[in-house]
Amino acid sequence: METSRSNERHALVTGSSSGIGLALARQLIEAGWQVTGLDLAAGAFEHPRLATVQVDLCDAAATDHALSSLAPLHAFVHAAGILRVGTLAELDPEDGRRMWTLHVDAATRIARQVLPAMAKAGEGRVVLIGSRVADGIAGRSQYAASKAALRALARSWAAEVVARGVTVNMVSPAATETPMLKDPARSGTAPKLPPMGRLIRPEEVASMVSYLLSPAAEAITGQDIRICGGASLVP
């Protein structure tokens, strides 16, 4: 990442208080970015270049209010997420609604605010955090559906702004070592280790996102980049 440019960069990161969002916030700040974090939880750390706003991204009015006072953005990364599991017979419609609202509706609401402004300015980066589960897996249908929708959004938005200096991509990790894996709501469903023999680290996902936000990634758009530790190599 070019320090001379990134000193003036401003990124919006959802889910910035834990997991991938937290790792990314730390990396961007270290690289000289200003970071605004949106999260239901309080900020995990303090830094002069970090502003954390506590907001329920499933609340449309609260989200709009949080966005109303933002300074111009050069990047938007949607890392906020929740996971609820269950077979088709066990599904809770409310769980599905909340996952869809947080993963898809919130991403759309925020992008609708920031993407046109980026296109008008002639530069910008958007990265949506997906999941390898988006291909479909037993017991994860609602979660998989919401992440698959993000892939379609990323490709569609990328096509809309490809000629206006803005890129839109998706990064899809396999099981990642985040607090989501310890959520009581998924008790009894241990994550499947990738063939490499360990979980993906949040910092590894964040490093890929950081690259996609850099000038060097200007020609990469509309892609779903997997960080899977070899999981995509086996059935």
C-alpha positions as CSV (number, residue, x, y, z in Angstrom):
1,M,0.0,0.0,0.0
2,E,1.4,3.4,-0.9
3,T,1.9,5.4,2.2
4,S,1.8,8.8,0.5
5,R,-1.7,8.1,-0.7
6,S,-3.0,6.0,2.2
7,N,-2.2,8.8,4.7
8,E,-5.3,10.5,3.4
9,R,-7.5,7.5,3.0
10,H,-10.7,6.9,4.9
11,A,-12.2,3.5,5.2
12,L,-15.6,2.4,6.7
13,V,-15.4,-1.1,8.3
14,T,-18.4,-2.8,9.7
15,G,-17.9,-5.4,12.4
16,S,-14.7,-3.6,13.4
17,S,-14.7,-4.7,17.1
18,S,-13.9,-8.4,16.6
19,G,-12.7,-11.0,14.1
20,I,-11.9,-10.0,10.6
21,G,-13.1,-6.5,11.0
22,L,-10.9,-5.9,14.0
23,A,-7.9,-7.3,12.3
24,L,-8.5,-5.1,9.2
25,A,-9.0,-2.0,11.3
26,R,-5.6,-2.6,12.9
27,Q,-3.9,-3.2,9.6
28,L,-5.4,-0.1,7.9
29,I,-4.5,2.2,10.8
30,E,-1.0,0.9,10.8
31,A,-0.8,1.7,7.1
32,G,-2.0,5.3,7.7
33,W,-5.7,5.1,7.0
34,Q,-8.4,6.8,8.9
35,V,-11.0,4.2,9.9
36,T,-14.6,4.5,10.9
37,G,-15.9,1.3,12.5
38,L,-19.6,0.4,12.7
39,D,-20.4,-2.3,15.2
40,L,-23.0,-3.4,17.7
41,A,-20.3,-3.8,20.3
42,A,-18.0,-1.1,21.8
43,G,-14.7,-0.5,20.1
44,A,-12.0,-3.1,21.0
45,F,-9.2,-0.5,21.1
46,E,-8.6,3.3,20.8
47,H,-6.5,5.1,18.3
48,P,-6.4,8.7,17.0
49,R,-7.2,7.5,13.5
50,L,-10.1,5.2,14.6
51,A,-13.7,6.3,15.2
52,T,-16.0,3.6,16.4
53,V,-19.8,4.1,16.2
54,Q,-22.0,1.6,18.1
55,V,-25.0,0.8,15.9
56,D,-27.3,-2.1,15.2
57,L,-26.9,-2.5,11.4
58,C,-30.2,-4.4,11.4
59,D,-31.9,-1.1,12.3
60,A,-32.3,0.8,9.1
61,A,-32.9,4.2,10.7
62,A,-30.0,3.8,13.1
63,T,-27.7,2.8,10.2
64,D,-28.8,5.8,8.1
65,H,-28.1,8.1,11.1
66,A,-24.6,6.7,11.6
67,L,-23.9,7.2,7.9
68,S,-25.2,10.8,7.8
69,S,-22.2,12.4,9.4
70,L,-19.4,10.4,7.7
71,A,-16.5,12.2,6.0
72,P,-16.0,11.2,2.3
73,L,-14.9,7.5,2.0
74,H,-12.3,5.9,-0.1
75,A,-13.2,2.3,1.0
76,F,-16.1,0.3,2.4
77,V,-15.6,-3.2,3.9
78,H,-18.6,-5.1,5.1
79,A,-17.2,-7.6,7.7
80,A,-20.1,-7.7,10.1
81,G,-21.8,-11.1,10.3
82,I,-23.6,-13.6,12.4
83,L,-24.1,-17.4,12.0
84,R,-27.1,-19.4,12.9
85,V,-27.2,-23.1,12.0
86,G,-29.9,-25.8,11.6
87,T,-31.2,-28.3,9.2
88,L,-34.2,-27.4,7.1
89,A,-36.6,-28.9,9.7
90,E,-35.0,-26.9,12.4
91,L,-34.7,-23.5,10.8
92,D,-35.9,-20.4,12.7
93,P,-37.3,-17.8,10.3
94,E,-36.2,-15.1,12.7
95,D,-32.6,-16.3,12.4
96,G,-32.8,-16.2,8.7
97,R,-34.3,-12.7,8.7
98,R,-31.6,-11.4,10.9
99,M,-28.8,-12.9,8.8
100,W,-30.3,-11.6,5.6
101,T,-30.8,-8.1,7.2
102,L,-27.2,-7.9,8.5
103,H,-25.4,-9.5,5.6
104,V,-27.4,-8.3,2.6
105,D,-29.7,-5.5,3.5
106,A,-27.1,-3.6,5.6
107,A,-24.5,-4.0,2.9
108,T,-26.9,-2.7,0.3
109,R,-28.1,0.2,2.5
110,I,-24.5,1.3,3.1
111,A,-23.3,0.8,-0.5
112,R,-26.3,2.8,-1.7
113,Q,-25.0,5.7,0.3
114,V,-21.3,5.5,-0.4
115,L,-20.8,3.8,-3.8
116,P,-22.4,6.6,-5.9
117,A,-20.2,9.1,-4.2
118,M,-17.1,7.1,-4.9
119,A,-18.1,6.8,-8.5
120,K,-18.6,10.5,-8.7
121,A,-15.2,11.1,-7.2
122,G,-13.6,8.7,-9.7
123,E,-12.1,6.4,-7.1
124,G,-13.1,3.9,-4.4
125,R,-12.9,0.3,-3.1
126,V,-15.7,-1.9,-1.8
127,V,-15.0,-5.4,-0.3
128,L,-17.7,-7.7,1.0
129,I,-16.7,-10.5,3.4
130,G,-18.4,-13.7,2.1
131,S,-17.9,-17.3,3.0
132,R,-16.9,-20.5,1.3
133,V,-20.2,-21.8,2.6
134,A,-22.0,-19.7,0.0
135,D,-21.7,-22.7,-2.3
136,G,-24.1,-24.5,0.0
137,I,-23.6,-26.9,2.9
138,A,-25.8,-29.0,5.0
139,G,-27.1,-27.2,8.1
140,R,-26.1,-23.8,6.9
141,S,-28.8,-23.0,4.3
142,Q,-29.9,-19.6,5.5
143,Y,-26.4,-18.4,6.1
144,A,-25.2,-19.8,2.8
145,A,-28.1,-18.0,1.0
146,S,-27.2,-14.6,2.5
147,K,-23.5,-15.0,1.6
148,A,-24.4,-16.2,-2.0
149,A,-26.5,-13.0,-2.3
150,L,-23.4,-10.9,-1.4
151,R,-21.5,-12.5,-4.3
152,A,-24.3,-11.5,-6.7
153,L,-24.3,-8.0,-5.3
154,A,-20.5,-7.6,-5.6
155,R,-20.5,-8.6,-9.2
156,S,-23.5,-6.5,-10.1
157,W,-22.2,-3.4,-8.4
158,A,-18.8,-4.0,-9.9
159,A,-20.3,-3.9,-13.4
160,E,-22.1,-0.6,-12.6
161,V,-18.9,1.3,-11.6
162,V,-16.1,-0.6,-13.5
163,A,-15.4,2.4,-15.7
164,R,-15.6,5.0,-12.9
165,G,-12.5,4.2,-10.9
166,V,-14.3,2.0,-8.3
167,T,-13.7,-1.7,-7.7
168,V,-16.1,-4.1,-5.8
169,N,-14.9,-7.5,-4.7
170,M,-15.7,-10.3,-2.3
171,V,-13.3,-12.2,0.0
172,S,-14.6,-15.6,1.1
173,P,-12.7,-17.4,3.8
174,A,-13.2,-21.0,5.0
175,A,-13.7,-21.5,8.8
176,T,-11.9,-18.6,10.4
177,E,-10.7,-18.2,14.0
178,T,-13.2,-15.6,15.1
179,P,-15.7,-15.2,18.1
180,M,-18.4,-16.4,15.7
181,L,-17.1,-20.0,16.1
182,K,-17.6,-19.8,19.8
183,D,-21.2,-18.5,19.6
184,P,-23.5,-20.6,21.8
185,A,-26.1,-20.6,19.0
186,R,-23.9,-23.0,17.0
187,S,-23.0,-25.4,19.9
188,G,-22.6,-28.9,18.7
189,T,-21.6,-27.9,15.2
190,A,-17.8,-27.8,15.3
191,P,-16.1,-26.0,12.3
192,K,-14.5,-28.2,9.7
193,L,-10.8,-27.7,9.6
194,P,-9.4,-26.9,6.1
195,P,-6.9,-29.5,4.7
196,M,-4.0,-27.3,5.8
197,G,-4.9,-28.5,9.4
198,R,-5.8,-25.2,11.1
199,L,-8.4,-22.5,11.0
200,I,-7.9,-19.4,8.8
201,R,-6.6,-16.5,10.8
202,P,-8.4,-13.1,10.7
203,E,-5.2,-11.4,9.9
204,E,-4.8,-13.5,6.7
205,V,-8.2,-12.4,5.5
206,A,-7.5,-8.8,6.5
207,S,-4.3,-8.8,4.5
208,M,-6.1,-9.8,1.3
209,V,-8.7,-7.1,1.9
210,S,-5.9,-4.6,2.5
211,Y,-4.4,-5.5,-0.8
212,L,-7.7,-5.1,-2.6
213,L,-8.0,-1.6,-1.2
214,S,-4.6,-0.7,-2.5
215,P,-3.7,1.1,-5.8
216,A,-2.0,-2.2,-6.9
217,A,-5.4,-3.9,-7.1
218,E,-6.9,-1.4,-9.4
219,A,-7.6,-4.0,-12.1
220,I,-9.3,-6.5,-9.8
221,T,-13.0,-6.2,-9.6
222,G,-16.1,-8.3,-9.5
223,Q,-14.1,-11.3,-8.1
224,D,-14.8,-13.7,-5.2
225,I,-11.4,-14.5,-3.8
226,R,-11.2,-17.5,-1.5
227,I,-8.9,-18.0,1.4
228,C,-9.6,-21.6,2.3
229,G,-6.5,-23.4,3.3
230,G,-7.1,-26.0,0.6
231,A,-10.8,-26.5,1.3
232,S,-11.7,-25.8,-2.3
233,L,-9.4,-28.6,-3.5
234,V,-11.4,-31.4,-2.0
235,P,-15.1,-32.4,-2.5
